[in-house]
């Protein structure tokens, strides 16, 4: 799964990488982004744009927005079948800009060890996501998103049985295009190349969603037992 990630590149760097106009207030450096928070997504309606979505997808037909708490991730293998995701998969696909993410390594009776994963070059990349729009009882709209997961590559398999679906840069336009058929975009959801990523242990301070500081991604040279 993917339950925490980072986005600490500057607004200018994010805007250049994804070829959109940045929403600066969404792009303050973040080192511990957690579910239920407002996050930037890249989507295409008439043109490609950045938008703010709450992390935890609320389907348009939902009775209660609390359903989003259980829909922070979506399994690639069942997207086309699940009522919560199939309509968004057809027309409301998005990119979720990131520069790293966390997994937790189980260690028997010892506390799980947070592991930070990023590209070896430290660069920006994109998770494959879906977004939705839900009409609230007062007539306003809540926009929300979910991160798609796939089987892990060899690196992530050491820590977890799922990983976020990372798109290759040359695949992002195809994923975003709302005119593209589902059958043409599903093959994009596959494990990302392990050799492009690196992983290292970090402080357990990231366990608290309220802790958001650059020290979150500082490597631990001697993780506590």
Residue pairs with C-beta under 8 A, 6 or more apart in sequence:
1 72
1 73
1 149
1 160
1 162
1 164
2 72
2 73
2 101
2 127
2 147
2 149
2 162
2 163
2 164
3 34
3 35
3 72
3 73
3 102
4 32
4 33
4 34
4 101
4 102
4 206
4 209
5 33
5 96
5 98
5 100
5 101
5 102
5 127
5 164
6 30
6 31
6 32
6 33
6 98
6 99
6 100
6 101
6 116
6 118
6 216
6 217
7 14
7 27
7 29
7 30
7 33
7 39
7 40
7 97
7 98
7 99
8 29
8 30
8 31
8 99
8 214
8 217
9 17
9 99
9 124
10 27
11 22
11 23
11 24
11 27
12 22
13 124
14 22
14 27
14 40
14 97
14 124
15 21
15 22
15 50
17 97
17 123
17 124
18 42
18 48
18 50
18 95
18 97
18 124
18 126
18 172
19 48
20 42
20 48
20 49
20 50
21 49
21 50
22 50
23 40
23 50
23 51
23 52
26 38
26 39
26 40
26 50
26 52
27 40
29 214
30 212
31 206
31 212
31 213
31 214
31 215
31 216
31 217
32 206
32 208
32 209
32 211
32 212
32 213
32 216
33 39
33 55
33 212
34 55
34 209
35 55
35 56
35 69
35 72
36 54
36 55
36 56
36 68
36 69
37 54
37 55
37 209
38 52
38 53
38 54
38 55
39 52
39 53
39 54
39 55
39 96
39 145
40 50
40 51
40 52
40 53
40 96
40 97
41 50
41 51
41 52
41 53
41 94
41 95
41 96
41 97
41 129
41 131
41 145
42 48
42 49
42 50
42 51
42 94
42 95
42 96
42 97
42 126
42 172
42 176
43 49
43 51
43 92
43 93
43 94
43 95
43 131
43 176
44 176
44 177
44 178
45 178
48 176
51 131
51 143
52 143
53 94
53 131
53 143
53 144
53 145
54 68
54 142
54 143
54 144
54 145
55 72
55 144
55 145
55 146
55 147
56 68
56 69
56 70
56 71
56 72
56 144
56 145
56 146
57 68
57 71
57 72
57 74
57 84
57 85
57 88
57 130
57 131
57 132
57 144
57 145
57 146
58 65
58 67
58 68
58 71
58 132
58 134
58 142
58 144
59 67
59 71
59 83
59 84
59 85
59 87
59 88
59 132
59 134
60 87
60 132
60 133
60 134
60 135
61 83
62 68
62 134
65 134
65 136
65 142
65 144
67 84
68 144
71 84
71 146
72 146
72 147
73 146
73 147
73 148
73 149
73 162
73 164
74 82
74 84
74 85
74 130
74 146
74 147
74 148
74 149
75 148
75 149
75 162
76 148
76 149
76 150
76 165
76 186
76 189
78 85
79 85
79 86
79 89
79 130
79 148
79 186
79 189
80 86
80 89
80 182
80 186
85 130
85 146
88 130
88 131
88 132
89 130
89 182
90 182
91 178
92 130
92 131
92 132
92 133
92 178
93 128
93 129
93 130
93 131
93 175
93 176
93 178
93 185
94 129
94 130
94 131
94 145
94 176
95 126
95 127
95 128
95 129
95 167
95 172
95 175
95 176
96 126
96 127
96 128
96 129
96 145
96 147
97 124
97 125
97 126
98 124
98 125
98 126
98 127
99 118
99 119
99 122
99 123
99 124
99 125
100 116
100 117
100 118
100 119
100 217
101 116
101 117
101 118
101 164
102 114
102 115
102 116
102 117
102 202
102 206
103 114
103 115
103 117
103 156
103 159
103 160
103 163
103 199
104 112
104 113
104 114
104 115
104 159
104 160
105 112
105 113
105 114
105 115
105 158
105 159
105 201
106 112
107 113
110 225
111 204
113 201
113 204
113 223
114 201
114 202
114 203
114 204
114 206
114 207
115 159
115 199
115 200
115 201
115 202
116 199
116 200
116 201
116 202
116 216
116 217
116 219
117 155
117 156
117 197
117 198
117 199
118 197
118 198
118 217
119 125
119 196
119 197
119 198
120 196
120 197
120 198
125 166
125 167
125 169
126 166
126 167
126 169
126 172
127 147
127 148
127 164
127 165
127 166
127 167
128 147
128 148
128 164
128 165
128 166
128 167
128 175
128 188
128 189
129 145
129 146
129 147
129 148
130 145
130 146
130 148
131 143
131 144
131 145
132 143
132 144
132 145
133 141
133 142
133 143
134 141
134 142
134 143
134 144
135 141
135 142
136 142
147 164
147 165
148 164
148 165
148 189
149 162
149 163
149 164
149 165
150 162
150 163
150 164
150 165
150 189
150 190
150 191
151 161
151 162
151 163
151 190
151 191
152 160
152 161
152 162
152 163
152 191
153 163
153 191
153 192
153 193
153 194
153 197
154 194
155 194
155 197
155 199
156 163
156 191
156 194
156 197
156 199
158 199
159 199
163 191
163 192
165 188
165 189
165 190
165 192
166 192
167 175
167 188
168 192
171 188
174 180
174 184
174 185
174 188
175 185
175 188
200 219
200 220
201 219
201 220
201 223
202 216
202 217
202 218
202 219
202 220
203 215
203 216
203 218
203 220
205 211
205 213
205 215
205 216
206 216
